[in-house]
Amino acid sequence: MRGQLLATLRGPETRASTAPVPANAEFLGIRLTLGTVLRPHPATSIVDGYVPFPVTDSGRVVIGGEAWEAPTYDNVEQFVRRLRDAGLLVRPRRGIDDHIAGHPEGRPSSRTLQRRYRTITGLSQTAVTQIDRVNAAATMLRHGRDWRGVVETLGYFDQAHLAHALRRYVGHTARELQAGDATVSFLYKICPRPGS
């Protein structure tokens, strides 16, 4: 609807999805780092989903029972800082892996570590690795790299393995990405090899 403000929190996604884009719509996205949580919405509760936030008549966004000034390009950093200062936006003080492993009872089992990781991020470590790798592949393809080089650099078994990952996580083929025909949001430039 023209002039209407909508605010949502999207969860981590395990597959490519499409979003409707009405004519003349403007979007502002705030991408949270892996492990960052907006209370009271843990990542596990919104995997492949979203939570709509109410918007007041005066255009304020209601989060955690309080009405906040809607973020704009000019105030987005202050918006995030205010949410953090109010205790609504939290993330582990140490890295995710350190947070998961650092417990006084000693080194937990690998199964316990996996469960803690999923609890914090909403995804398994394997899924996160696959998503990082396919983002790197998509970025390389968009920058003109041949699929053979992508397969070799990122450790895919073959073209079919790469194609399957691209369809699942990005929703486009290597050819579409190379031709620039694919509209893809949230692709970001990362190191050619995830984790490096």
C-alpha positions in Angstrom: 0.0 0.0 0.0 1.4 3.4 -1.0 3.1 5.3 1.9 2.8 2.3 4.2 5.7 1.3 6.5 6.2 -2.4 7.1 8.8 -3.8 9.5 9.8 -7.5 9.8 12.5 -9.7 11.2 13.5 -12.4 8.8 15.1 -15.5 10.1 18.1 -17.5 8.8 17.2 -19.2 5.5 18.1 -22.7 4.5 17.0 -22.3 0.9 16.5 -19.6 -1.8 13.3 -17.7 -1.5 11.6 -14.9 -3.4 10.2 -11.7 -2.0 7.5 -9.6 -3.7 8.7 -6.2 -4.7 5.8 -3.7 -5.3 6.4 -0.9 -7.7 8.0 2.2 -6.1 8.8 0.3 -2.9 11.9 1.3 -0.9 13.7 -1.2 1.3 16.1 -0.8 4.1 17.7 -4.0 5.5 19.8 -4.5 8.5 21.9 -7.6 8.3 22.7 -9.1 11.7 25.9 -11.1 12.1 25.6 -14.8 12.7 24.7 -15.5 16.3 23.1 -12.1 16.9 19.6 -12.3 18.3 16.7 -9.9 18.5 14.9 -10.8 21.8 12.4 -12.3 22.2 12.8 -14.0 18.8 15.5 -16.7 19.0 16.9 -17.7 15.6 15.5 -21.2 16.0 12.0 -19.8 16.1 12.2 -18.0 12.8 14.3 -20.3 10.5 12.9 -19.9 7.0 10.3 -17.5 8.3 9.7 -14.0 9.6 8.1 -12.0 12.4 6.1 -8.8 11.5 6.5 -5.9 13.9 3.5 -3.6 14.5 3.9 0.0 13.3 2.1 2.8 15.2 0.0 5.5 13.5 2.9 7.9 14.0 5.3 5.5 12.1 7.2 4.0 15.0 8.1 0.3 15.1 7.1 -1.7 18.1 9.8 -4.1 19.2 9.9 -5.7 22.7 6.8 -3.9 23.7 8.3 -0.4 23.1 7.8 1.9 20.1 11.0 2.8 18.4 11.7 5.5 15.8 11.8 3.7 12.5 15.3 3.2 11.0 16.3 5.3 8.0 19.5 5.4 6.0 20.6 8.3 8.2 19.9 6.8 11.7 20.3 3.1 11.2 23.5 2.8 13.3 21.9 4.7 16.2 18.8 2.5 15.8 20.9 -0.7 16.2 22.9 0.8 19.1 19.6 1.7 20.9 18.3 -1.8 20.5 21.6 -3.2 21.8 21.7 -0.8 24.8 18.1 -1.7 25.7 19.1 -5.4 25.8 17.0 -6.4 22.8 19.8 -7.0 20.4 22.3 -9.5 21.8 25.2 -11.7 20.6 27.8 -13.8 22.3 30.6 -11.6 23.7 33.2 -14.1 22.4 33.0 -15.7 19.0 30.2 -18.3 18.5 32.7 -21.2 18.7 34.3 -19.9 21.8 30.9 -19.2 23.4 29.7 -22.7 22.7 32.9 -24.5 23.9 33.7 -22.3 26.9 31.9 -23.9 29.8 33.4 -24.7 33.2 32.5 -28.4 33.0 35.3 -28.9 30.5 35.2 -29.7 26.8 31.6 -30.8 25.9 30.9 -33.6 23.4 30.7 -32.8 19.7 27.0 -33.5 19.8 26.6 -31.0 22.6 28.6 -28.4 20.7 26.4 -29.0 17.6 23.3 -28.5 19.6 24.5 -25.3 21.2 25.6 -23.9 17.8 22.1 -24.6 16.4 20.5 -23.1 19.4 22.4 -19.8 19.0 22.3 -19.5 15.2 19.2 -21.5 14.2 21.4 -23.5 11.7 23.8 -26.3 11.8 27.5 -25.7 11.3 27.3 -27.7 8.1 24.5 -25.5 6.8 26.4 -22.3 7.6 29.5 -23.7 5.9 27.5 -24.6 2.8 25.8 -21.2 2.7 29.1 -19.4 3.0 30.6 -21.6 0.3 27.7 -21.0 -2.2 27.8 -17.3 -1.5 31.5 -17.3 -2.4 30.6 -19.3 -5.5 27.8 -16.9 -6.6 30.1 -13.9 -6.0 32.9 -15.5 -8.1 30.5 -16.3 -10.9 29.0 -12.8 -10.9 32.5 -11.5 -11.2 33.1 -13.5 -14.4 34.8 -16.6 -13.0 34.2 -19.8 -15.0 32.3 -22.6 -13.2 35.3 -24.9 -13.5 37.5 -22.5 -11.5 34.8 -22.1 -8.9 34.4 -25.9 -8.5 38.2 -26.3 -8.1 38.7 -23.3 -5.8 35.8 -24.0 -3.4 36.0 -27.8 -3.4 32.8 -28.8 -5.1 32.9 -32.4 -6.5 31.8 -31.3 -10.0 29.5 -29.1 -12.0 26.4 -30.9 -10.8 27.3 -30.5 -7.2 27.8 -26.7 -7.7 24.6 -26.5 -9.7 22.6 -28.2 -6.9 24.0 -25.8 -4.3 23.3 -22.8 -6.4 19.7 -23.9 -7.1 19.0 -24.6 -3.4 20.7 -21.6 -1.7 20.8 -18.9 -4.4 17.9 -19.9 -6.7 19.8 -19.2 -9.9 22.1 -21.1 -12.3 25.8 -20.4 -12.9 24.9 -19.1 -16.3 22.3 -16.6 -14.9 24.8 -15.4 -12.4 27.5 -14.9 -15.0 25.2 -13.2 -17.4 24.1 -10.8 -14.7 20.4 -11.8 -15.3 19.8 -12.8 -11.8 18.5 -10.4 -9.2 20.0 -11.6 -5.9 19.8 -9.8 -2.6 22.1 -10.3 0.3 25.0 -11.7 -1.7 28.1 -10.1 -0.3 31.7 -10.1 -1.3 33.7 -12.5 0.9 37.0 -14.3 0.7 37.3 -16.8 -2.2 37.5 -19.6 0.3 35.0 -19.5 3.2 36.6 -19.2 6.6 39.8 -17.7 5.4 
